[in-house]
Amino acid sequence: MAKGEKIIVDVERCKGCGLCVIACDKKILSMSKKLNKKGLHFVEWKDLKDCKSCAMCAIVCPEAAIEVYRDSRRA
């Protein structure tokens, strides 16, 4: 992940469906052992250094719980 890029997960909005985990071709997402306020496991990141900011995780999220911010100057 390049400098200035970030990923935000709204853990309270996440319902733990795991679609983002499946969609990530770098396999850096996993379901947390922790629970959110609804009692659901939410997604967390293993290591963002391998993230290419493709935003597939955000695209497939039915709850819009993931936001990906990337440098607009990148191709």
Biopython code that builds the backbone (N, CA, C, O; Angstrom):
import numpy as np
from Bio.PDB.StructureBuilder import StructureBuilder

atoms = [
    (1, "MET", "N", (0.851, -1.163, 0.000)),
    (1, "MET", "CA", (0.000, 0.000, 0.000)),
    (1, "MET", "C", (0.901, 1.231, 0.000)),
    (1, "MET", "O", (1.828, 1.332, 0.803)),
    (2, "ALA", "N", (0.624, 2.148, -0.890)),
    (2, "ALA", "CA", (1.449, 3.343, -1.026)),
    (2, "ALA", "C", (1.136, 4.360, 0.065)),
    (2, "ALA", "O", (0.079, 4.324, 0.694)),
    (3, "LYS", "N", (2.064, 5.246, 0.265)),
    (3, "LYS", "CA", (1.889, 6.302, 1.260)),
    (3, "LYS", "C", (0.657, 7.133, 0.911)),
    (3, "LYS", "O", (0.439, 7.462, -0.256)),
    (4, "GLY", "N", (-0.138, 7.469, 1.906)),
    (4, "GLY", "CA", (-1.338, 8.268, 1.689)),
    (4, "GLY", "C", (-2.569, 7.437, 1.380)),
    (4, "GLY", "O", (-3.675, 7.975, 1.321)),
    (5, "GLU", "N", (-2.401, 6.148, 1.185)),
    (5, "GLU", "CA", (-3.532, 5.274, 0.922)),
    (5, "GLU", "C", (-3.943, 4.588, 2.215)),
    (5, "GLU", "O", (-3.105, 4.301, 3.070)),
    (6, "LYS", "N", (-5.231, 4.331, 2.352)),
    (6, "LYS", "CA", (-5.693, 3.675, 3.572)),
    (6, "LYS", "C", (-7.002, 2.938, 3.326)),
    (6, "LYS", "O", (-7.715, 3.187, 2.354)),
    (7, "ILE", "N", (-7.285, 2.034, 4.233)),
    (7, "ILE", "CA", (-8.521, 1.265, 4.208)),
    (7, "ILE", "C", (-9.191, 1.435, 5.563)),
    (7, "ILE", "O", (-8.555, 1.317, 6.610)),
    (8, "ILE", "N", (-10.487, 1.715, 5.520)),
    (8, "ILE", "CA", (-11.256, 1.889, 6.748)),
    (8, "ILE", "C", (-12.380, 0.867, 6.756)),
    (8, "ILE", "O", (-13.125, 0.737, 5.785)),
    (9, "VAL", "N", (-12.494, 0.141, 7.866)),
    (9, "VAL", "CA", (-13.577, -0.824, 8.035)),
    (9, "VAL", "C", (-14.474, -0.329, 9.166)),
    (9, "VAL", "O", (-14.006, -0.083, 10.278)),
    (10, "ASP", "N", (-15.747, -0.186, 8.878)),
    (10, "ASP", "CA", (-16.723, 0.150, 9.913)),
    (10, "ASP", "C", (-17.125, -1.172, 10.566)),
    (10, "ASP", "O", (-18.013, -1.870, 10.077)),
    (11, "VAL", "N", (-16.465, -1.506, 11.668)),
    (11, "VAL", "CA", (-16.664, -2.818, 12.296)),
    (11, "VAL", "C", (-18.085, -2.997, 12.811)),
    (11, "VAL", "O", (-18.557, -4.128, 12.922)),
    (12, "GLU", "N", (-18.770, -1.920, 13.125)),
    (12, "GLU", "CA", (-20.148, -2.034, 13.603)),
    (12, "GLU", "C", (-21.118, -2.284, 12.458)),
    (12, "GLU", "O", (-22.188, -2.854, 12.673)),
    (13, "ARG", "N", (-20.767, -1.872, 11.251)),
    (13, "ARG", "CA", (-21.609, -2.100, 10.081)),
    (13, "ARG", "C", (-21.368, -3.494, 9.488)),
    (13, "ARG", "O", (-22.269, -4.080, 8.888)),
    (14, "CYS", "N", (-20.156, -4.019, 9.658)),
    (14, "CYS", "CA", (-19.775, -5.314, 9.097)),
    (14, "CYS", "C", (-20.618, -6.431, 9.721)),
    (14, "CYS", "O", (-20.747, -6.519, 10.942)),
    (15, "LYS", "N", (-21.188, -7.282, 8.862)),
    (15, "LYS", "CA", (-21.996, -8.406, 9.330)),
    (15, "LYS", "C", (-21.258, -9.737, 9.236)),
    (15, "LYS", "O", (-21.836, -10.793, 9.494)),
    (16, "GLY", "N", (-19.986, -9.683, 8.869)),
    (16, "GLY", "CA", (-19.172, -10.892, 8.860)),
    (16, "GLY", "C", (-19.507, -11.892, 7.772)),
    (16, "GLY", "O", (-19.352, -13.096, 7.974)),
    (17, "CYS", "N", (-19.958, -11.424, 6.634)),
    (17, "CYS", "CA", (-20.333, -12.343, 5.551)),
    (17, "CYS", "C", (-19.117, -13.014, 4.915)),
    (17, "CYS", "O", (-19.219, -14.125, 4.394)),
    (18, "GLY", "N", (-17.960, -12.336, 4.957)),
    (18, "GLY", "CA", (-16.733, -12.910, 4.411)),
    (18, "GLY", "C", (-16.542, -12.743, 2.913)),
    (18, "GLY", "O", (-15.573, -13.262, 2.360)),
    (19, "LEU", "N", (-17.436, -12.035, 2.244)),
    (19, "LEU", "CA", (-17.282, -11.845, 0.797)),
    (19, "LEU", "C", (-15.992, -11.106, 0.455)),
    (19, "LEU", "O", (-15.355, -11.396, -0.557)),
    (20, "CYS", "N", (-15.615, -10.164, 1.288)),
    (20, "CYS", "CA", (-14.384, -9.414, 1.043)),
    (20, "CYS", "C", (-13.157, -10.306, 1.188)),
    (20, "CYS", "O", (-12.177, -10.147, 0.461)),
    (21, "VAL", "N", (-13.214, -11.236, 2.120)),
    (21, "VAL", "CA", (-12.105, -12.172, 2.321)),
    (21, "VAL", "C", (-11.915, -13.012, 1.068)),
    (21, "VAL", "O", (-10.786, -13.254, 0.643)),
    (22, "ILE", "N", (-13.004, -13.451, 0.484)),
    (22, "ILE", "CA", (-12.958, -14.251, -0.746)),
    (22, "ILE", "C", (-12.475, -13.409, -1.927)),
    (22, "ILE", "O", (-11.728, -13.900, -2.773)),
    (23, "ALA", "N", (-12.899, -12.142, -1.987)),
    (23, "ALA", "CA", (-12.579, -11.276, -3.117)),
    (23, "ALA", "C", (-11.128, -10.810, -3.145)),
    (23, "ALA", "O", (-10.626, -10.421, -4.200)),
    (24, "CYS", "N", (-10.454, -10.844, -2.013)),
    (24, "CYS", "CA", (-9.079, -10.337, -1.937)),
    (24, "CYS", "C", (-8.105, -11.348, -2.534)),
    (24, "CYS", "O", (-7.888, -12.423, -1.974)),
    (25, "ASP", "N", (-7.520, -10.991, -3.678)),
    (25, "ASP", "CA", (-6.577, -11.929, -4.312)),
    (25, "ASP", "C", (-5.226, -11.970, -3.600)),
    (25, "ASP", "O", (-4.438, -12.885, -3.843)),
    (26, "LYS", "N", (-4.941, -11.009, -2.734)),
    (26, "LYS", "CA", (-3.703, -11.013, -1.953)),
    (26, "LYS", "C", (-3.861, -11.769, -0.632)),
    (26, "LYS", "O", (-2.878, -12.000, 0.072)),
    (27, "LYS", "N", (-5.082, -12.151, -0.297)),
    (27, "LYS", "CA", (-5.395, -12.932, 0.910)),
    (27, "LYS", "C", (-4.889, -12.257, 2.186)),
    (27, "LYS", "O", (-4.316, -12.908, 3.060)),
    (28, "ILE", "N", (-5.109, -10.937, 2.279)),
    (28, "ILE", "CA", (-4.681, -10.206, 3.466)),
    (28, "ILE", "C", (-5.834, -9.928, 4.429)),
    (28, "ILE", "O", (-5.626, -9.307, 5.471)),
    (29, "LEU", "N", (-7.026, -10.370, 4.104)),
    (29, "LEU", "CA", (-8.194, -10.174, 4.959)),
    (29, "LEU", "C", (-8.535, -11.454, 5.702)),
    (29, "LEU", "O", (-8.325, -12.559, 5.202)),
    (30, "SER", "N", (-9.066, -11.282, 6.903)),
    (30, "SER", "CA", (-9.528, -12.440, 7.674)),
    (30, "SER", "C", (-10.633, -11.966, 8.608)),
    (30, "SER", "O", (-10.818, -10.769, 8.825)),
    (31, "MET", "N", (-11.347, -12.917, 9.145)),
    (31, "MET", "CA", (-12.397, -12.587, 10.094)),
    (31, "MET", "C", (-11.782, -12.518, 11.486)),
    (31, "MET", "O", (-11.051, -13.419, 11.896)),
    (32, "SER", "N", (-12.079, -11.464, 12.192)),
    (32, "SER", "CA", (-11.552, -11.256, 13.533)),
    (32, "SER", "C", (-12.150, -12.263, 14.509)),
    (32, "SER", "O", (-13.271, -12.736, 14.320)),
    (33, "LYS", "N", (-11.406, -12.578, 15.531)),
    (33, "LYS", "CA", (-11.941, -13.412, 16.608)),
    (33, "LYS", "C", (-12.781, -12.563, 17.559)),
    (33, "LYS", "O", (-13.552, -13.085, 18.364)),
    (34, "LYS", "N", (-12.616, -11.242, 17.452)),
    (34, "LYS", "CA", (-13.393, -10.311, 18.270)),
    (34, "LYS", "C", (-14.792, -10.154, 17.680)),
    (34, "LYS", "O", (-15.031, -10.487, 16.519)),
    (35, "LEU", "N", (-15.705, -9.645, 18.490)),
    (35, "LEU", "CA", (-17.080, -9.411, 18.063)),
    (35, "LEU", "C", (-17.392, -7.926, 18.093)),
    (35, "LEU", "O", (-16.858, -7.181, 18.914)),
    (36, "ASN", "N", (-18.275, -7.500, 17.176)),
    (36, "ASN", "CA", (-18.737, -6.118, 17.230)),
    (36, "ASN", "C", (-19.932, -6.038, 18.188)),
    (36, "ASN", "O", (-20.253, -7.026, 18.849)),
    (37, "LYS", "N", (-20.580, -4.899, 18.271)),
    (37, "LYS", "CA", (-21.688, -4.710, 19.218)),
    (37, "LYS", "C", (-22.891, -5.597, 18.909)),
    (37, "LYS", "O", (-23.719, -5.855, 19.783)),
    (38, "LYS", "N", (-22.984, -6.063, 17.662)),
    (38, "LYS", "CA", (-24.083, -6.953, 17.270)),
    (38, "LYS", "C", (-23.758, -8.413, 17.560)),
    (38, "LYS", "O", (-24.589, -9.294, 17.340)),
    (39, "GLY", "N", (-22.548, -8.667, 18.053)),
    (39, "GLY", "CA", (-22.130, -10.027, 18.344)),
    (39, "GLY", "C", (-21.639, -10.782, 17.126)),
    (39, "GLY", "O", (-21.667, -12.012, 17.098)),
    (40, "LEU", "N", (-21.186, -10.048, 16.117)),
    (40, "LEU", "CA", (-20.722, -10.654, 14.870)),
    (40, "LEU", "C", (-19.218, -10.462, 14.703)),
    (40, "LEU", "O", (-18.663, -9.441, 15.108)),
    (41, "HIS", "N", (-18.578, -11.442, 14.111)),
    (41, "HIS", "CA", (-17.160, -11.321, 13.778)),
    (41, "HIS", "C", (-17.042, -10.379, 12.585)),
    (41, "HIS", "O", (-17.793, -10.496, 11.617)),
    (42, "PHE", "N", (-16.112, -9.461, 12.657)),
    (42, "PHE", "CA", (-15.921, -8.486, 11.580)),
    (42, "PHE", "C", (-14.596, -8.748, 10.877)),
    (42, "PHE", "O", (-13.751, -9.489, 11.378)),
    (43, "VAL", "N", (-14.426, -8.137, 9.718)),
    (43, "VAL", "CA", (-13.210, -8.336, 8.929)),
    (43, "VAL", "C", (-12.071, -7.497, 9.508)),
    (43, "VAL", "O", (-12.282, -6.407, 10.039)),
    (44, "GLU", "N", (-10.867, -8.038, 9.390)),
    (44, "GLU", "CA", (-9.677, -7.286, 9.766)),
    (44, "GLU", "C", (-8.570, -7.588, 8.766)),
    (44, "GLU", "O", (-8.655, -8.543, 7.993)),
    (45, "TRP", "N", (-7.544, -6.769, 8.792)),
    (45, "TRP", "CA", (-6.446, -6.871, 7.840)),
    (45, "TRP", "C", (-5.251, -7.534, 8.491)),
    (45, "TRP", "O", (-4.878, -7.181, 9.610)),
    (46, "LYS", "N", (-4.646, -8.493, 7.802)),
    (46, "LYS", "CA", (-3.443, -9.153, 8.310)),
    (46, "LYS", "C", (-2.239, -8.233, 8.163)),
    (46, "LYS", "O", (-1.525, -7.984, 9.134)),
    (47, "ASP", "N", (-2.012, -7.729, 6.963)),
    (47, "ASP", "CA", (-0.858, -6.881, 6.691)),
    (47, "ASP", "C", (-1.147, -6.071, 5.441)),
    (47, "ASP", "O", (-1.315, -6.633, 4.359)),
    (48, "LEU", "N", (-1.205, -4.770, 5.582)),
    (48, "LEU", "CA", (-1.570, -3.918, 4.446)),
    (48, "LEU", "C", (-0.426, -3.655, 3.473)),
    (48, "LEU", "O", (-0.649, -3.057, 2.421)),
    (49, "LYS", "N", (0.785, -4.084, 3.795)),
    (49, "LYS", "CA", (1.904, -3.801, 2.883)),
    (49, "LYS", "C", (1.722, -4.482, 1.531)),
    (49, "LYS", "O", (2.253, -3.998, 0.531)),
    (50, "ASP", "N", (0.990, -5.585, 1.474)),
    (50, "ASP", "CA", (0.762, -6.282, 0.209)),
    (50, "ASP", "C", (-0.497, -5.811, -0.516)),
    (50, "ASP", "O", (-0.758, -6.233, -1.643)),
    (51, "CYS", "N", (-1.277, -4.941, 0.123)),
    (51, "CYS", "CA", (-2.512, -4.445, -0.488)),
    (51, "CYS", "C", (-2.186, -3.589, -1.708)),
    (51, "CYS", "O", (-1.307, -2.730, -1.657)),
    (52, "LYS", "N", (-2.901, -3.832, -2.805)),
    (52, "LYS", "CA", (-2.674, -3.043, -4.014)),
    (52, "LYS", "C", (-3.785, -2.021, -4.232)),
    (52, "LYS", "O", (-3.875, -1.420, -5.303)),
    (53, "SER", "N", (-4.622, -1.824, -3.233)),
    (53, "SER", "CA", (-5.702, -0.826, -3.262)),
    (53, "SER", "C", (-6.649, -1.014, -4.445)),
    (53, "SER", "O", (-7.099, -0.039, -5.045)),
    (54, "CYS", "N", (-6.946, -2.257, -4.776)),
    (54, "CYS", "CA", (-7.838, -2.533, -5.900)),
    (54, "CYS", "C", (-9.297, -2.238, -5.551)),
    (54, "CYS", "O", (-10.115, -2.016, -6.444)),
    (55, "ALA", "N", (-9.625, -2.234, -4.261)),
    (55, "ALA", "CA", (-10.959, -1.926, -3.737)),
    (55, "ALA", "C", (-11.994, -3.021, -3.995)),
    (55, "ALA", "O", (-13.192, -2.783, -3.840)),
    (56, "MET", "N", (-11.556, -4.202, -4.383)),
    (56, "MET", "CA", (-12.518, -5.294, -4.587)),
    (56, "MET", "C", (-13.256, -5.612, -3.292)),
    (56, "MET", "O", (-14.437, -5.961, -3.320)),
    (57, "CYS", "N", (-12.574, -5.494, -2.165)),
    (57, "CYS", "CA", (-13.213, -5.746, -0.872)),
    (57, "CYS", "C", (-14.383, -4.791, -0.664)),
    (57, "CYS", "O", (-15.455, -5.203, -0.222)),
    (58, "ALA", "N", (-14.178, -3.530, -0.980)),
    (58, "ALA", "CA", (-15.231, -2.527, -0.822)),
    (58, "ALA", "C", (-16.357, -2.724, -1.831)),
    (58, "ALA", "O", (-17.527, -2.509, -1.514)),
    (59, "ILE", "N", (-16.006, -3.128, -3.032)),
    (59, "ILE", "CA", (-16.998, -3.321, -4.092)),
    (59, "ILE", "C", (-17.958, -4.455, -3.754)),
    (59, "ILE", "O", (-19.160, -4.334, -3.987)),
    (60, "VAL", "N", (-17.446, -5.546, -3.213)),
    (60, "VAL", "CA", (-18.308, -6.704, -2.932)),
    (60, "VAL", "C", (-19.032, -6.619, -1.593)),
    (60, "VAL", "O", (-19.923, -7.427, -1.329)),
    (61, "CYS", "N", (-18.673, -5.666, -0.747)),
    (61, "CYS", "CA", (-19.282, -5.567, 0.578)),
    (61, "CYS", "C", (-20.739, -5.109, 0.478)),
    (61, "CYS", "O", (-21.000, -3.975, 0.077)),
    (62, "PRO", "N", (-21.698, -5.981, 0.840)),
    (62, "PRO", "CA", (-23.117, -5.617, 0.726)),
    (62, "PRO", "C", (-23.545, -4.572, 1.758)),
    (62, "PRO", "O", (-24.598, -3.953, 1.603)),
    (63, "GLU", "N", (-22.757, -4.372, 2.791)),
    (63, "GLU", "CA", (-23.097, -3.416, 3.843)),
    (63, "GLU", "C", (-22.361, -2.086, 3.688)),
    (63, "GLU", "O", (-22.535, -1.183, 4.507)),
    (64, "ALA", "N", (-21.542, -1.958, 2.647)),
    (64, "ALA", "CA", (-20.722, -0.755, 2.423)),
    (64, "ALA", "C", (-19.926, -0.416, 3.681)),
    (64, "ALA", "O", (-19.844, 0.744, 4.087)),
    (65, "ALA", "N", (-19.345, -1.440, 4.285)),
    (65, "ALA", "CA", (-18.596, -1.274, 5.531)),
    (65, "ALA", "C", (-17.109, -1.024, 5.307)),
    (65, "ALA", "O", (-16.371, -0.792, 6.265)),
    (66, "ILE", "N", (-16.660, -1.068, 4.057)),
    (66, "ILE", "CA", (-15.245, -0.907, 3.749)),
    (66, "ILE", "C", (-15.064, 0.276, 2.805)),
    (66, "ILE", "O", (-15.769, 0.401, 1.803)),
    (67, "GLU", "N", (-14.118, 1.134, 3.135)),
    (67, "GLU", "CA", (-13.755, 2.257, 2.276)),
    (67, "GLU", "C", (-12.275, 2.143, 1.956)),
    (67, "GLU", "O", (-11.455, 1.898, 2.841)),
    (68, "VAL", "N", (-11.938, 2.322, 0.685)),
    (68, "VAL", "CA", (-10.545, 2.277, 0.248)),
    (68, "VAL", "C", (-10.198, 3.630, -0.336)),
    (68, "VAL", "O", (-10.849, 4.101, -1.269)),
    (69, "TYR", "N", (-9.184, 4.243, 0.208)),
    (69, "TYR", "CA", (-8.699, 5.528, -0.279)),
    (69, "TYR", "C", (-7.349, 5.297, -0.902)),
    (69, "TYR", "O", (-6.450, 4.743, -0.270)),
    (70, "ARG", "N", (-7.199, 5.729, -2.166)),
    (70, "ARG", "CA", (-5.923, 5.553, -2.842)),
    (70, "ARG", "C", (-5.500, 6.846, -3.520)),
    (70, "ARG", "O", (-6.316, 7.737, -3.753)),
    (71, "ASP", "N", (-4.249, 6.934, -3.823)),
    (71, "ASP", "CA", (-3.677, 8.107, -4.466)),
    (71, "ASP", "C", (-4.236, 8.195, -5.879)),
    (71, "ASP", "O", (-4.053, 7.274, -6.674)),
    (72, "SER", "N", (-4.910, 9.282, -6.198)),
    (72, "SER", "CA", (-5.527, 9.437, -7.512)),
    (72, "SER", "C", (-4.499, 9.594, -8.631)),
    (72, "SER", "O", (-4.844, 9.494, -9.808)),
    (73, "ARG", "N", (-3.257, 9.836, -8.276)),
    (73, "ARG", "CA", (-2.205, 9.969, -9.287)),
    (73, "ARG", "C", (-1.684, 8.623, -9.745)),
    (73, "ARG", "O", (-0.976, 8.541, -10.749)),
    (74, "ARG", "N", (-2.028, 7.555, -9.013)),
    (74, "ARG", "CA", (-1.592, 6.211, -9.409)),
    (74, "ARG", "C", (-2.365, 5.742, -10.618)),
    (74, "ARG", "O", (-3.542, 6.064, -10.781)),
    (75, "ALA", "N", (-1.715, 4.995, -11.447)),
    (75, "ALA", "CA", (-2.377, 4.435, -12.651)),
    (75, "ALA", "C", (-3.164, 3.210, -12.277)),
    (75, "ALA", "O", (-3.791, 2.593, -13.138)),
]
sb = StructureBuilder()
sb.init_structure("model")
sb.init_model(0)
sb.init_chain("A")
sb.init_seg("    ")
for serial, (resi, resn, name, xyz) in enumerate(atoms, 1):
    if name == "N":
        sb.init_residue(resn, " ", resi, " ")
    sb.init_atom(name, np.array(xyz, "f"), 0.0, 1.0, " ", f" {name:<3s}", serial, name[0])
structure = sb.get_structure()
